[in-house]
């Protein structure tokens, strides 16, 4: 059984969803020749390491199938938010990415997939995090291989409503990251809840850090663009 077939069976895809993922794969490969979207472009690998991996958030019930607001920071080619949107059409997705070429790809992709309630923002998370239109507005923030956890919390937590959750997808053990992020999580009003540890069908190790926002993030965070990377909390 291919990973495409496994995915279709596990999540009970409709014919429309099967076609949407096929279209996603086709456009990803086409556009990857024009701009650097992913190092993974073989069909089996895309279905496993991009689509299957993204849908782990649904498999382990970290994202509900209802009308929630989800912000994806540094989504690149749309992972994990757009596979989740295909699976759960009710969710409202916003994507922030700093590279306009990727945003242009995502606009074309969203149109081709027939997705609604998807907002695409070109810019830095640090800038949008200080914008009252986006600050404290989201139920969930997702991020996949964007930054170490002490940096990511500063980029993410300002966007969350109180009791909202940051879901950080990691490919390796990140106990060291959790230790170094302890101060940042506390300062920014967060609380580490759990680590969901699992394997993909090829036995690749994966982890999802779940951080709940328990207090308002102080107004001075996030700091200006580039500062969280240079001087992590």
C-alpha positions as CSV (number, residue, x, y, z in Angstrom):
1,X,0.0,0.0,0.0
2,X,1.4,3.4,-0.9
3,X,1.5,6.3,1.6
4,X,-1.2,8.0,-0.5
5,X,-3.4,5.0,0.0
6,X,-2.6,4.7,3.7
7,X,-3.4,8.4,4.2
8,X,-6.7,8.1,2.3
9,X,-7.7,5.0,4.3
10,X,-6.7,6.3,7.7
11,X,-8.5,9.7,7.3
12,X,-11.4,8.4,5.2
13,X,-10.9,11.0,2.5
14,X,-13.7,11.9,0.2
15,X,-13.1,11.9,-3.6
16,X,-12.8,15.6,-3.4
17,X,-10.1,15.4,-0.8
18,X,-8.2,12.8,-2.7
19,X,-8.2,15.1,-5.7
20,X,-7.2,18.1,-3.7
21,X,-4.1,16.4,-2.3
22,X,-3.2,15.2,-5.8
23,X,-3.5,18.8,-7.1
24,X,-1.4,20.0,-4.1
25,X,1.3,17.5,-5.0
26,X,1.3,18.4,-8.7
27,X,1.5,22.2,-8.1
28,X,4.2,21.8,-5.4
29,X,6.4,19.9,-7.8
30,X,5.8,22.3,-10.7
31,X,6.5,25.4,-8.6
32,X,9.5,23.8,-6.8
33,X,11.3,24.1,-10.2
34,X,10.8,27.9,-10.1
35,X,11.2,28.7,-6.4
36,X,12.7,26.7,-3.6
37,X,9.7,25.3,-1.7
38,X,10.9,21.9,-0.5
39,X,13.9,19.5,-0.8
40,X,11.3,16.6,-0.9
41,X,9.6,16.2,-4.3
42,X,9.2,12.4,-4.8
43,X,5.5,11.5,-4.5
44,X,5.8,8.9,-1.8
45,X,8.0,11.2,0.3
46,X,5.7,14.2,-0.1
47,X,2.7,12.2,1.0
48,X,4.6,10.9,4.0
49,X,6.8,13.8,5.2
50,X,4.6,16.7,4.3
51,X,0.9,15.5,4.1
52,X,1.0,12.7,6.7
53,X,3.2,14.7,9.0
54,X,0.9,17.7,8.9
55,X,-2.2,15.6,9.6
56,X,-0.7,14.2,12.7
57,X,-2.3,17.3,14.4
58,X,-5.7,15.8,13.5
59,X,-4.7,12.2,14.1
60,X,-3.7,13.0,17.7
61,X,-6.7,15.3,18.2
62,X,-4.7,18.4,18.8
63,X,-6.8,20.3,16.3
64,X,-10.6,20.0,16.4
65,X,-12.9,19.6,13.4
66,X,-14.8,22.8,14.0
67,X,-14.7,26.6,13.2
68,X,-11.5,27.5,15.0
69,X,-8.9,30.1,14.0
70,X,-5.5,28.8,13.2
71,X,-2.3,30.8,12.4
72,X,0.6,29.1,10.6
73,X,3.9,30.9,11.0
74,X,6.5,30.3,8.3
75,X,4.3,27.8,6.5
76,X,6.5,27.8,3.4
77,X,4.6,25.6,1.0
78,X,1.6,25.5,3.3
79,X,2.6,22.9,5.9
80,X,0.9,22.0,8.2
81,X,-2.1,24.3,7.8
82,X,-3.3,23.6,4.3
83,X,-3.4,19.8,4.6
84,X,-5.4,20.4,7.8
85,X,-7.7,22.8,5.9
86,X,-8.3,20.1,3.2
87,X,-9.2,17.6,6.0
88,X,-11.2,20.0,8.1
89,X,-12.8,22.6,5.8
90,X,-14.4,24.4,8.7
91,X,-11.2,25.8,10.2
92,X,-10.2,29.4,9.4
93,X,-6.5,29.5,8.4
94,X,-4.1,32.5,8.3
95,X,-0.6,32.0,7.0
96,X,2.4,34.4,7.6
97,X,5.5,34.0,5.5
98,X,8.3,36.4,5.0
99,X,9.0,35.5,1.3
100,X,6.6,36.9,-1.2
101,X,7.3,34.2,-3.8
102,X,6.0,31.6,-1.4
103,X,2.9,33.7,-0.7
104,X,2.3,33.9,-4.5
105,X,2.5,30.1,-4.7
106,X,0.1,29.8,-1.8
107,X,-2.4,32.1,-3.4
108,X,-2.4,30.0,-6.6
109,X,-2.6,26.8,-4.6
110,X,-5.5,28.0,-2.4
111,X,-7.5,29.0,-5.6
112,X,-6.7,25.7,-7.3
113,X,-7.8,23.7,-4.3
114,X,-11.0,25.7,-3.9
115,X,-10.3,26.6,-0.3
116,X,-12.2,29.4,1.5
117,X,-11.5,31.4,4.7
118,X,-7.7,31.3,4.1
119,X,-5.8,34.6,4.6
120,X,-2.2,34.9,3.3
121,X,0.1,37.6,4.9
122,X,3.5,38.6,3.5
123,X,5.8,39.8,6.3
124,X,7.5,39.1,9.6
125,X,5.8,37.5,12.5
126,X,7.4,40.1,14.8
127,X,5.6,42.9,12.9
128,X,2.2,41.3,12.7
129,X,2.5,40.3,16.4
130,X,2.4,43.9,17.4
131,X,-0.6,44.6,15.1
132,X,-3.9,44.8,17.1
133,X,-5.7,43.2,14.2
134,X,-3.8,39.9,14.8
135,X,-2.6,40.0,18.4
136,X,-4.5,37.8,20.8
137,X,-6.9,36.7,18.0
138,X,-6.1,33.0,17.4
139,X,-7.2,29.7,18.9
140,X,-4.1,27.9,17.6
141,X,-0.7,28.7,16.2
142,X,1.2,26.0,14.3
143,X,4.9,26.1,13.3
144,X,6.9,23.3,11.6
145,X,10.7,23.5,11.6
146,X,10.7,27.3,11.9
147,X,12.9,28.1,14.9
148,X,14.1,26.7,18.2
149,X,11.4,26.8,20.8
150,X,12.8,29.8,22.8
151,X,12.6,31.9,19.7
152,X,9.4,30.4,18.4
153,X,7.5,31.1,21.6
154,X,8.2,34.9,21.2
155,X,7.0,34.8,17.6
156,X,3.9,32.8,18.4
157,X,2.4,33.4,21.8
158,X,1.5,37.1,21.2
159,X,-1.0,35.9,18.5
160,X,-2.9,33.5,20.8
161,X,-6.1,34.1,22.7
162,X,-5.8,33.3,26.4
163,X,-6.0,29.5,26.7
164,X,-5.0,29.2,23.0
165,X,-2.3,26.7,22.1
166,X,1.0,26.8,20.2
167,X,1.6,23.4,18.4
168,X,5.3,23.1,17.4
169,X,6.1,20.2,15.1
170,X,9.7,18.9,15.5
171,X,11.5,16.1,13.8
172,X,13.9,15.2,16.6
173,X,14.1,15.0,20.3
174,X,13.8,18.4,21.7
175,X,14.3,18.0,25.5
176,X,17.2,20.4,25.2
177,X,15.0,23.0,23.4
178,X,12.4,22.7,26.2
179,X,15.0,23.4,28.8
180,X,16.3,26.5,27.1
181,X,12.8,27.7,26.3
182,X,11.6,27.5,29.9
183,X,12.3,31.2,30.7
184,X,10.8,32.4,27.4
185,X,7.6,30.4,27.9
186,X,7.1,31.8,31.4
187,X,7.9,35.4,30.4
188,X,5.5,35.3,27.5
189,X,2.6,34.0,29.5
190,X,2.8,30.4,28.4
191,X,2.7,27.0,30.1
192,X,4.2,23.8,28.6
193,X,1.4,21.2,28.6
194,X,2.8,18.1,26.9
195,X,4.9,16.5,24.2
196,X,3.1,14.2,21.7
197,X,5.7,11.7,20.5
198,X,5.0,9.5,17.6
199,X,6.4,7.8,14.5
200,X,5.5,8.2,10.8
201,X,4.7,4.9,9.0
202,X,8.4,4.7,7.9
203,X,9.4,4.8,11.6
204,X,10.7,8.4,11.4
205,X,10.6,10.1,14.9
206,X,8.3,13.1,15.4
207,X,7.3,15.3,18.3
208,X,4.7,18.0,18.9
209,X,5.2,20.4,21.7
210,X,1.9,21.8,23.1
211,X,2.2,25.1,24.9
212,X,-0.9,26.8,26.3
213,X,-1.2,30.6,26.7
214,X,-2.3,31.1,30.3
215,X,-1.5,34.8,30.8
216,X,-1.5,37.9,28.5
217,X,1.8,38.3,26.8
218,X,3.6,41.6,27.9
219,X,3.1,44.3,25.3
220,X,6.8,44.7,24.5
221,X,6.8,41.2,22.9
222,X,7.5,40.3,20.2
223,X,10.5,42.6,20.0
224,X,11.4,44.1,16.6
225,X,12.2,41.9,13.6
226,X,15.4,39.9,14.0
227,X,15.8,40.5,17.7
228,X,14.3,37.2,18.9
229,X,16.9,35.3,16.7
230,X,19.8,37.4,17.9
231,X,18.9,37.7,21.6
232,X,16.6,34.8,22.5
233,X,14.8,35.1,25.9
